[in-house]
Amino acid sequence: MTFDFDLTFVLQMLVFASLIVVLRPLLFDPVLRVFEEREKRTEGARQAAREMQEEAGALLSRYEHELAKVHEVARQERDRVRAETLRTEAELLSQARQAANQILEAGRKRIEQQRSEIEFVLGQQSERLAHSVAEAVLGRSLH
């Protein structure tokens, strides 16, 4: 194989070298800067995403901790309200028993009073009836 170095080869090399000299600042350097900037932004976005993910994990942990506190406070409040309700229920039942006992006692007294009155009236009527029967049997007036 033989290589023939003539003037066209030299001319092509000069054109190639001049294109590199001219195109390097006009095309290659800006394109390389764009690639580099894109890489920086991509890496920066990845780093920002990692940081946001870590922050989200910390926020989630704090949220779960606060939620546990809220559940504990709610449980304590529920227990307090339940105890207060039981106490109030016991007081109301006690008052209801007292009121029922008072009503029952008043009813017993009224029944006893009515029984005494009925016995008195029956006693009077039985005396009159006995007196009437005695008069009817004897056939005369007992007065």
Secondary structure by P-SEA (a helix, b strand, c coil): ccccccaaaaaaaaaaaaaaaaaccccaaaaaaaaaaaaaaaaaaaaaaaaaaaaaaaaaaaaaaaaaaaaaaaaaaaaaaaaaaaaaaaaaaaaaaaaaaaaaaaaaaaaaaaaaaaaaaaaaaaaaaaaaaaaaaaccccc
